[in-house]
Amino acid sequence: MVREKGPALFADIVDAVRKGTEDSCGTAATIRAVVVGDGPERDWLTRRLPDAILLGSLSGDRLARAVASADIFVNPSITEAFGNVTLEAMASGLPSVCVDIPSGRNLLRKETGMFFAANDLDAAVAAVRRLALFSDLRASMGRAARAASAAYDWDTASAMVLDAYRALSGTDTASATADPVAAPALRRNRSTAG
């Protein structure tokens, strides 16, 4: 829990969703913030959102249980390199609301989550409010997110990295998973190359 992960924006989103606005699209929604993680911003967030549940740092089954117990995942960070936390939320069947940055765009599609521009609090609030108020939308996005997360297994991720290295080095870009017959030859080539 560090400043660059967006706890201030998260707190602003939570407050605004709870308060609602005068227009009909701004209906208040009852939500409870649950935060997994620890770090230098924990005390600040505890004061800022006194009724939030801060679970601290979790791993293994406890982390999986905490994420799977949620209804919506909000990632206000603009510094994600890949977005493992978003992928974990997707694998747990959660729709995600994320800042529109490359890590989020690489994972989410319109059927699995919603984006908002980094400085657009209103769009973030509208997305969270919409998911909070419409359980059918939340459920369908959650199912789609779970299905989409299956594409990110270790073999596929490793093949993507290998393809990126090959593209950068100007060598053949066919990955081991793209051509399973070639996989043994690729492993032999890697082991003899050093």
C-alpha positions in Angstrom: 0.0 0.0 0.0 2.0 2.9 -1.4 1.0 6.3 -2.7 1.7 5.4 -6.4 -0.8 2.5 -6.2 -3.6 5.1 -5.8 -5.1 4.8 -2.3 -6.2 8.4 -2.4 -8.1 7.9 -5.6 -9.6 4.6 -4.2 -10.8 6.5 -1.1 -12.4 9.2 -3.3 -14.1 6.6 -5.4 -15.6 4.9 -2.4 -16.8 8.2 -0.9 -18.4 9.3 -4.1 -20.1 6.0 -4.8 -21.6 6.1 -1.4 -22.8 9.7 -1.6 -24.4 9.7 -5.0 -25.4 12.9 -6.8 -28.5 14.8 -7.7 -28.9 13.3 -11.2 -30.6 10.0 -11.8 -27.4 8.3 -12.9 -25.7 9.2 -9.6 -27.8 7.0 -7.3 -25.9 6.2 -4.1 -24.8 2.6 -3.7 -24.1 0.8 -0.5 -20.5 -0.6 -0.7 -17.9 -1.7 1.8 -14.3 -1.2 1.0 -12.0 -4.2 1.6 -8.3 -3.7 1.0 -5.7 -6.4 0.8 -2.1 -5.2 1.3 0.2 -3.4 3.6 2.6 -0.5 3.4 3.3 3.1 4.3 -0.1 4.3 3.3 -2.1 1.9 5.5 -2.4 4.3 8.5 -3.5 7.2 6.2 -6.1 4.9 4.5 -7.4 3.7 7.9 -8.0 7.4 8.9 -9.4 8.3 5.4 -11.8 5.3 5.3 -12.4 4.4 8.9 -15.1 1.8 8.1 -12.9 0.0 5.5 -11.7 -3.5 6.2 -8.0 -3.6 5.8 -6.8 -7.2 5.8 -3.1 -6.5 5.5 -0.7 -8.6 3.5 -2.2 -12.0 2.5 -0.9 -14.9 0.5 -2.0 -18.4 -0.6 -5.4 -19.6 0.4 -6.1 -16.5 2.6 -5.5 -14.2 -0.4 -7.6 -16.4 -2.7 -10.5 -16.4 -0.2 -10.4 -12.7 0.3 -10.4 -11.8 -3.4 -13.0 -14.4 -4.2 -15.2 -13.0 -1.4 -15.4 -9.6 -3.1 -18.0 -8.4 -5.7 -16.0 -5.8 -7.6 -12.2 -5.2 -8.0 -11.0 -1.6 -8.2 -7.4 -1.0 -9.3 -6.7 2.8 -9.1 -2.9 2.3 -9.8 -1.3 4.0 -12.8 2.0 2.2 -12.1 1.1 -1.4 -12.9 3.6 -3.1 -15.2 1.5 -6.2 -15.9 -1.4 -6.1 -13.5 -1.1 -9.4 -11.6 -3.7 -8.2 -9.1 -6.2 -7.6 -11.9 -5.5 -11.0 -13.3 -6.0 -12.5 -9.8 -9.4 -10.7 -9.5 -10.4 -12.0 -13.0 -9.5 -15.5 -12.0 -11.7 -15.1 -8.9 -14.6 -14.1 -11.1 -14.6 -10.4 -10.3 -15.4 -7.6 -12.8 -12.6 -5.1 -12.6 -12.6 -1.3 -12.7 -9.2 -0.1 -13.7 -7.3 3.0 -14.8 -7.0 2.9 -18.6 -3.3 2.1 -18.9 -1.5 -0.6 -20.9 -1.5 -3.2 -18.2 -5.2 -3.0 -17.8 -5.9 -2.9 -21.5 -3.7 -6.0 -22.0 -6.0 -7.9 -19.6 -9.5 -6.5 -19.6 -12.1 -6.4 -22.4 -15.4 -4.6 -22.3 -17.2 -7.8 -21.2 -14.8 -8.4 -18.2 -14.4 -4.9 -16.7 -14.5 -1.2 -17.1 -11.8 1.5 -17.6 -11.5 5.1 -16.6 -9.0 7.8 -17.5 -6.4 8.4 -14.8 -7.8 11.8 -13.8 -11.5 11.0 -14.4 -13.0 10.4 -10.9 -16.5 10.7 -12.4 -15.9 7.9 -14.8 -14.4 5.7 -12.1 -17.4 6.4 -9.8 -19.9 5.7 -12.6 -18.3 2.3 -13.3 -18.2 1.2 -9.7 -21.7 2.5 -9.0 -23.0 0.7 -12.1 -21.5 -2.6 -11.0 -22.6 -2.1 -7.4 -26.2 -1.5 -8.4 -26.6 -4.1 -11.2 -26.0 -7.6 -9.9 -26.7 -9.2 -13.3 -24.1 -7.1 -15.0 -21.6 -7.9 -12.2 -22.3 -11.6 -12.5 -22.0 -11.7 -16.3 -18.7 -9.7 -16.3 -17.4 -11.9 -13.5 -18.1 -15.0 -15.5 -16.4 -13.5 -18.6 -13.5 -12.4 -16.5 -13.0 -15.9 -15.1 -13.1 -17.4 -18.5 -10.7 -14.8 -19.9 -8.2 -15.3 -17.1 -7.6 -18.9 -18.3 -5.7 -17.6 -21.2 -2.9 -16.5 -18.9 -1.4 -19.8 -17.8 2.4 -20.2 -17.3 3.0 -21.8 -20.7 1.2 -19.1 -22.6 2.9 -16.3 -20.6 6.3 -17.9 -21.1 5.6 -18.3 -24.8 4.6 -14.6 -25.0 7.9 -13.6 -23.4 9.9 -15.9 -25.7 8.1 -14.4 -28.7 8.8 -10.8 -27.5 12.5 -11.7 -27.1 12.6 -13.3 -30.5 10.9 -10.3 -32.1 13.4 -8.0 -30.4 16.4 -10.1 -31.5 15.1 -10.5 -35.1 14.9 -14.3 -34.8 12.0 -16.7 -35.6 8.9 -15.6 -33.7 7.1 -19.0 -33.6 6.7 -20.0 -29.9 6.7 -23.4 -28.4 3.1 -23.2 -27.5 2.1 -21.9 -31.0 3.7 -25.1 -32.5 3.7 -27.9 -29.9 5.7 -30.1 -32.3 8.5 -27.6 -32.2 8.6 -27.4 -28.4 11.2 -30.2 -27.9 13.5 -28.7 -30.5 13.2 -25.2 -29.0 14.1 -26.6 -25.5 17.1 -28.4 -27.0 18.2 -25.3 -28.8 17.9 -23.2 -25.6 19.9 -25.8 -23.6 22.7 -26.0 -26.1 22.8 -22.2 -26.6 24.0 -21.7 -23.1 
